[in-house]
Amino acid sequence: MKFTIYQESRLGKRRNNEDRLAHCYSRDSLLMIVADGMGGHYYGEVAAQIAVQCMTEAFQREANPKIRDPFSFINRTMINAHCAILDFAKTHNLSDSPRTTCVACLIQEGIAHWAHVGDSRLYLIRKEKVLVRTRDHSRVQLLIDQGVISPAQAPTHPDRNRIYSCLGGIQEPKIELSHKTPLEAGDVVVLCTDGLWGLYSDDQLVAALKDDNLMKAAPVLMDHADKHGGKTADNFSVVVVRWEDNYVEQESGPSSNIQTHTMPLGAVTTRLDKFGRNPKYKSELSDEEIERTIEEIRSTIQKYSK
């Protein structure tokens, strides 16, 4: 595989960052995940951490060097994360389970497979047009579908933060799976939370990422969101990849492209910030609470490591 990937999460104007994101890849497979936690205090970030950690650890075990059944993998690991979040809530006697949205994409053999629950989105951009955009599992989206409100009214609607499907919570998540989607060289796949997509129309997002140099364009996109998010700006996060042809020879000169064909069969590279360890997240927890929570998350996920 050959691709360029960028990943970043920012606080916005909130006290704490409940978004979590990760990507990992083997020689023949790439997984990207974005989760937006809900639940108040630090429990939202716990739910999001469980989601991304559960999926990345499963990828590390099973990508040898590719996943046998991508859709089954994504669906199973999301369900496992949902159950792990419920276990965490039960252990802590929480009156209401923490919850998180989640969107994940697995690419192998030049084909993208994705799933989402909630209102974190995936966009597939091809030739400066949005070819695919996931449909939010939200109250506002239902109102748009029913013709009650227009898309232009959605960003300021009082129900804009209400979602009807998520990981965690009482109801079973309604995980929406994509079709197999072959990728072309130059395609851009964007996974992001509502704190980011809420600031951009499709055309604006395409324009911001049309530069071939993704490692330059993506930070500019985030800087713009930081500047124009307003006084109550939510956390905002993105994982974005520019896909290239499989096993293309490296051009001369420096490049940010990742080429995986020389990786050992069992090797996996992962980027996932440990819970509470990224200073940009500004966790409200003390160091002692962070250490205890890390161990509790690890113990909870271990039950589903099969």
Summary of the structure (lengths in Angstrom):
residues: 306
radius of gyration: 18.5
end to end distance: 27.5
largest distance: 58.6
contacts: 1053
relative contact order: 0.23
helix: 33%
strand: 26%
